[in-house]
Amino acid sequence: MIPSHSKPRRNLPATAICPPSPSLPLSPPALLSH
């Protein structure tokens, strides 16, 4: 959970491609909004 919050800022596209997040259910738009 902590790495997910620290990574999205640095790797926005990388996070959107990886949907292994419990808080983000394969939602590319949701990740960008976060």
PQR file of N, CA, C, O and H, with PARSE charges and radii, in Angstrom:
ATOM      1  N   MET A   1       0.845  -1.204   0.000 -0.4000 1.5000
ATOM      2  CA  MET A   1       0.000   0.000   0.000 -0.0000 2.0000
ATOM      3  C   MET A   1       0.883   1.258   0.000  0.5500 1.7000
ATOM      4  O   MET A   1       0.591   2.221  -0.708 -0.5500 1.4000
ATOM      5  N   ILE A   2       1.937   1.245   0.778 -0.4000 1.5000
ATOM      6  CA  ILE A   2       2.826   2.415   0.855 -0.0000 2.0000
ATOM      7  C   ILE A   2       3.578   2.625  -0.473  0.5500 1.7000
ATOM      8  O   ILE A   2       3.639   3.745  -0.981 -0.5500 1.4000
ATOM      9  H   ILE A   2       2.174   0.463   1.353  0.4000 1.0000
ATOM     10  N   PRO A   3       4.145   1.555  -1.024 -0.5600 1.5000
ATOM     11  CA  PRO A   3       4.895   1.671  -2.290  0.2800 2.0000
ATOM     12  C   PRO A   3       3.976   2.094  -3.428  0.5500 1.7000
ATOM     13  O   PRO A   3       4.412   2.763  -4.365 -0.5500 1.4000
ATOM     14  N   SER A   4       2.726   1.714  -3.350 -0.4000 1.5000
ATOM     15  CA  SER A   4       1.764   2.058  -4.411 -0.0000 2.0000
ATOM     16  C   SER A   4       1.546   3.567  -4.440  0.5500 1.7000
ATOM     17  O   SER A   4       1.365   4.155  -5.506 -0.5500 1.4000
ATOM     18  H   SER A   4       2.372   1.171  -2.588  0.4000 1.0000
ATOM     19  N   HIS A   5       1.565   4.185  -3.272 -0.4000 1.5000
ATOM     20  CA  HIS A   5       1.306   5.628  -3.194 -0.0000 2.0000
ATOM     21  C   HIS A   5       2.547   6.420  -3.600  0.5500 1.7000
ATOM     22  O   HIS A   5       2.450   7.520  -4.145 -0.5500 1.4000
ATOM     23  H   HIS A   5       1.712   3.708  -2.405  0.4000 1.0000
ATOM     24  N   SER A   6       3.699   5.846  -3.327 -0.4000 1.5000
ATOM     25  CA  SER A   6       4.962   6.537  -3.612 -0.0000 2.0000
ATOM     26  C   SER A   6       5.369   6.327  -5.073  0.5500 1.7000
ATOM     27  O   SER A   6       6.101   7.135  -5.646 -0.5500 1.4000
ATOM     28  H   SER A   6       3.778   4.953  -2.884  0.4000 1.0000
ATOM     29  N   LYS A   7       4.892   5.244  -5.659 -0.4000 1.5000
ATOM     30  CA  LYS A   7       5.283   4.932  -7.047 -0.0000 2.0000
ATOM     31  C   LYS A   7       4.413   5.680  -8.070  0.5500 1.7000
ATOM     32  O   LYS A   7       4.944   6.206  -9.048 -0.5500 1.4000
ATOM     33  H   LYS A   7       4.298   4.588  -5.194  0.4000 1.0000
ATOM     34  N   PRO A   8       3.120   5.736  -7.870 -0.5600 1.5000
ATOM     35  CA  PRO A   8       2.227   6.385  -8.836  0.2800 2.0000
ATOM     36  C   PRO A   8       2.728   7.777  -9.207  0.5500 1.7000
ATOM     37  O   PRO A   8       2.558   8.219 -10.343 -0.5500 1.4000
ATOM     38  N   ARG A   9       3.330   8.448  -8.272 -0.4000 1.5000
ATOM     39  CA  ARG A   9       3.824   9.829  -8.517 -0.0000 2.0000
ATOM     40  C   ARG A   9       5.010   9.769  -9.492  0.5500 1.7000
ATOM     41  O   ARG A   9       5.153  10.629 -10.360 -0.5500 1.4000
ATOM     42  H   ARG A   9       3.469   8.089  -7.349  0.4000 1.0000
ATOM     43  N   ARG A  10       5.841   8.764  -9.339 -0.4000 1.5000
ATOM     44  CA  ARG A  10       7.057   8.675 -10.172 -0.0000 2.0000
ATOM     45  C   ARG A  10       6.732   7.889 -11.452  0.5500 1.7000
ATOM     46  O   ARG A  10       7.145   8.268 -12.548 -0.5500 1.4000
ATOM     47  H   ARG A  10       5.725   8.065  -8.633  0.4000 1.0000
ATOM     48  N   ASN A  11       6.004   6.819 -11.295 -0.4000 1.5000
ATOM     49  CA  ASN A  11       5.685   5.979 -12.471 -0.0000 2.0000
ATOM     50  C   ASN A  11       4.176   5.930 -12.700  0.5500 1.7000
ATOM     51  O   ASN A  11       3.520   4.946 -12.356 -0.5500 1.4000
ATOM     52  H   ASN A  11       5.668   6.511 -10.405  0.4000 1.0000
ATOM     53  N   LEU A  12       3.647   6.969 -13.266 -0.4000 1.5000
ATOM     54  CA  LEU A  12       2.193   7.011 -13.501 -0.0000 2.0000
ATOM     55  C   LEU A  12       1.788   5.958 -14.532  0.5500 1.7000
ATOM     56  O   LEU A  12       0.853   5.194 -14.293 -0.5500 1.4000
ATOM     57  H   LEU A  12       4.180   7.768 -13.545  0.4000 1.0000
ATOM     58  N   PRO A  13       2.473   5.907 -15.665 -0.5600 1.5000
ATOM     59  CA  PRO A  13       2.133   4.935 -16.720  0.2800 2.0000
ATOM     60  C   PRO A  13       2.385   3.504 -16.255  0.5500 1.7000
ATOM     61  O   PRO A  13       1.625   2.596 -16.593 -0.5500 1.4000
ATOM     62  N   ALA A  14       3.429   3.307 -15.496 -0.4000 1.5000
ATOM     63  CA  ALA A  14       3.773   1.962 -15.014 -0.0000 2.0000
ATOM     64  C   ALA A  14       2.673   1.441 -14.087  0.5500 1.7000
ATOM     65  O   ALA A  14       2.309   0.267 -14.140 -0.5500 1.4000
ATOM     66  H   ALA A  14       4.046   4.044 -15.221  0.4000 1.0000
ATOM     67  N   THR A  15       2.160   2.311 -13.255 -0.4000 1.5000
ATOM     68  CA  THR A  15       1.119   1.898 -12.305 -0.0000 2.0000
ATOM     69  C   THR A  15      -0.172   1.566 -13.041  0.5500 1.7000
ATOM     70  O   THR A  15      -0.885   0.634 -12.668 -0.5500 1.4000
ATOM     71  H   THR A  15       2.456   3.265 -13.212  0.4000 1.0000
ATOM     72  N   ALA A  16      -0.463   2.319 -14.069 -0.4000 1.5000
ATOM     73  CA  ALA A  16      -1.713   2.110 -14.824 -0.0000 2.0000
ATOM     74  C   ALA A  16      -1.655   0.753 -15.537  0.5500 1.7000
ATOM     75  O   ALA A  16      -2.674   0.082 -15.705 -0.5500 1.4000
ATOM     76  H   ALA A  16       0.116   3.076 -14.372  0.4000 1.0000
ATOM     77  N   ILE A  17      -0.451   0.367 -15.950 -0.4000 1.5000
ATOM     78  CA  ILE A  17      -0.303  -0.913 -16.672 -0.0000 2.0000
ATOM     79  C   ILE A  17      -0.412  -2.091 -15.690  0.5500 1.7000
ATOM     80  O   ILE A  17      -0.877  -3.175 -16.045 -0.5500 1.4000
ATOM     81  H   ILE A  17       0.376   0.912 -15.814  0.4000 1.0000
ATOM     82  N   CYS A  18       0.025  -1.851 -14.465 -0.4000 1.5000
ATOM     83  CA  CYS A  18      -0.009  -2.934 -13.457 -0.0000 2.0000
ATOM     84  C   CYS A  18      -1.271  -2.820 -12.591  0.5500 1.7000
ATOM     85  O   CYS A  18      -1.370  -1.921 -11.755 -0.5500 1.4000
ATOM     86  H   CYS A  18       0.403  -0.971 -14.177  0.4000 1.0000
ATOM     87  N   PRO A  19      -2.225  -3.719 -12.788 -0.5600 1.5000
ATOM     88  CA  PRO A  19      -3.470  -3.670 -12.010  0.2800 2.0000
ATOM     89  C   PRO A  19      -3.456  -4.591 -10.789  0.5500 1.7000
ATOM     90  O   PRO A  19      -4.461  -5.238 -10.497 -0.5500 1.4000
ATOM     91  N   PRO A  20      -2.322  -4.659 -10.066 -0.5600 1.5000
ATOM     92  CA  PRO A  20      -2.269  -5.522  -8.880  0.2800 2.0000
ATOM     93  C   PRO A  20      -2.557  -4.720  -7.622  0.5500 1.7000
ATOM     94  O   PRO A  20      -2.073  -5.049  -6.539 -0.5500 1.4000
ATOM     95  N   SER A  21      -3.340  -3.677  -7.771 -0.4000 1.5000
ATOM     96  CA  SER A  21      -3.637  -2.816  -6.614 -0.0000 2.0000
ATOM     97  C   SER A  21      -5.029  -3.120  -6.060  0.5500 1.7000
ATOM     98  O   SER A  21      -5.999  -3.177  -6.815 -0.5500 1.4000
ATOM     99  H   SER A  21      -3.733  -3.409  -8.651  0.4000 1.0000
ATOM    100  N   PRO A  22      -5.128  -3.315  -4.757 -0.5600 1.5000
ATOM    101  CA  PRO A  22      -6.404  -3.628  -4.108  0.2800 2.0000
ATOM    102  C   PRO A  22      -7.293  -2.385  -4.073  0.5500 1.7000
ATOM    103  O   PRO A  22      -8.518  -2.487  -4.022 -0.5500 1.4000
ATOM    104  N   SER A  23      -6.663  -1.221  -4.103 -0.4000 1.5000
ATOM    105  CA  SER A  23      -7.418   0.038  -4.036 -0.0000 2.0000
ATOM    106  C   SER A  23      -7.863   0.468  -5.440  0.5500 1.7000
ATOM    107  O   SER A  23      -8.852   1.184  -5.597 -0.5500 1.4000
ATOM    108  H   SER A  23      -5.667  -1.139  -4.145  0.4000 1.0000
ATOM    109  N   LEU A  24      -7.110   0.014  -6.466 -0.4000 1.5000
ATOM    110  CA  LEU A  24      -7.457   0.407  -7.841 -0.0000 2.0000
ATOM    111  C   LEU A  24      -7.808  -0.840  -8.668  0.5500 1.7000
ATOM    112  O   LEU A  24      -6.913  -1.584  -9.069 -0.5500 1.4000
ATOM    113  H   LEU A  24      -6.306  -0.568  -6.338  0.4000 1.0000
ATOM    114  N   PRO A  25      -9.072  -1.065  -8.920 -0.5600 1.5000
ATOM    115  CA  PRO A  25      -9.540  -2.231  -9.687  0.2800 2.0000
ATOM    116  C   PRO A  25      -9.335  -2.034 -11.183  0.5500 1.7000
ATOM    117  O   PRO A  25     -10.291  -1.726 -11.895 -0.5500 1.4000
ATOM    118  N   LEU A  26      -8.117  -2.204 -11.675 -0.4000 1.5000
ATOM    119  CA  LEU A  26      -7.804  -2.036 -13.112 -0.0000 2.0000
ATOM    120  C   LEU A  26      -8.497  -0.793 -13.643  0.5500 1.7000
ATOM    121  O   LEU A  26      -9.303  -0.858 -14.571 -0.5500 1.4000
ATOM    122  H   LEU A  26      -7.341  -2.454 -11.097  0.4000 1.0000
ATOM    123  N   SER A  27      -8.176   0.313 -13.051 -0.4000 1.5000
ATOM    124  CA  SER A  27      -8.801   1.567 -13.512 -0.0000 2.0000
ATOM    125  C   SER A  27      -7.719   2.580 -13.882  0.5500 1.7000
ATOM    126  O   SER A  27      -7.254   3.328 -13.022 -0.5500 1.4000
ATOM    127  H   SER A  27      -7.522   0.366 -12.297  0.4000 1.0000
ATOM    128  N   PRO A  28      -7.319   2.611 -15.133 -0.5600 1.5000
ATOM    129  CA  PRO A  28      -6.288   3.561 -15.590  0.2800 2.0000
ATOM    130  C   PRO A  28      -6.694   5.002 -15.294  0.5500 1.7000
ATOM    131  O   PRO A  28      -5.855   5.789 -14.856 -0.5500 1.4000
ATOM    132  N   PRO A  29      -7.942   5.367 -15.516 -0.5600 1.5000
ATOM    133  CA  PRO A  29      -8.422   6.731 -15.233  0.2800 2.0000
ATOM    134  C   PRO A  29      -8.405   7.014 -13.729  0.5500 1.7000
ATOM    135  O   PRO A  29      -8.133   8.137 -13.305 -0.5500 1.4000
ATOM    136  N   ALA A  30      -8.692   6.004 -12.944 -0.4000 1.5000
ATOM    137  CA  ALA A  30      -8.728   6.171 -11.482 -0.0000 2.0000
ATOM    138  C   ALA A  30      -7.307   6.462 -10.976  0.5500 1.7000
ATOM    139  O   ALA A  30      -7.120   7.260 -10.058 -0.5500 1.4000
ATOM    140  H   ALA A  30      -8.912   5.092 -13.288  0.4000 1.0000
ATOM    141  N   LEU A  31      -6.325   5.814 -11.577 -0.4000 1.5000
ATOM    142  CA  LEU A  31      -4.935   6.014 -11.140 -0.0000 2.0000
ATOM    143  C   LEU A  31      -4.495   7.439 -11.444  0.5500 1.7000
ATOM    144  O   LEU A  31      -3.823   8.077 -10.634 -0.5500 1.4000
ATOM    145  H   LEU A  31      -6.477   5.165 -12.322  0.4000 1.0000
ATOM    146  N   LEU A  32      -4.877   7.928 -12.609 -0.4000 1.5000
ATOM    147  CA  LEU A  32      -4.484   9.290 -13.001 -0.0000 2.0000
ATOM    148  C   LEU A  32      -5.175  10.298 -12.090  0.5500 1.7000
ATOM    149  O   LEU A  32      -4.615  11.344 -11.763 -0.5500 1.4000
ATOM    150  H   LEU A  32      -5.423   7.409 -13.267  0.4000 1.0000
ATOM    151  N   SER A  33      -6.383   9.974 -11.692 -0.4000 1.5000
ATOM    152  CA  SER A  33      -7.158  10.877 -10.822 -0.0000 2.0000
ATOM    153  C   SER A  33      -6.535  10.918  -9.432  0.5500 1.7000
ATOM    154  O   SER A  33      -6.537  11.955  -8.770 -0.5500 1.4000
ATOM    155  H   SER A  33      -6.839   9.125 -11.958  0.4000 1.0000
ATOM    156  N   HIS A  34      -6.010   9.797  -9.004 -0.4000 1.5000
ATOM    157  CA  HIS A  34      -5.400   9.709  -7.680 -0.0000 2.0000
ATOM    158  C   HIS A  34      -4.138  10.570  -7.667  0.5500 1.7000
ATOM    159  O   HIS A  34      -3.455  10.648  -6.646 -0.5500 1.4000
ATOM    160  H   HIS A  34      -6.008   8.954  -9.542  0.4000 1.0000
TER
END
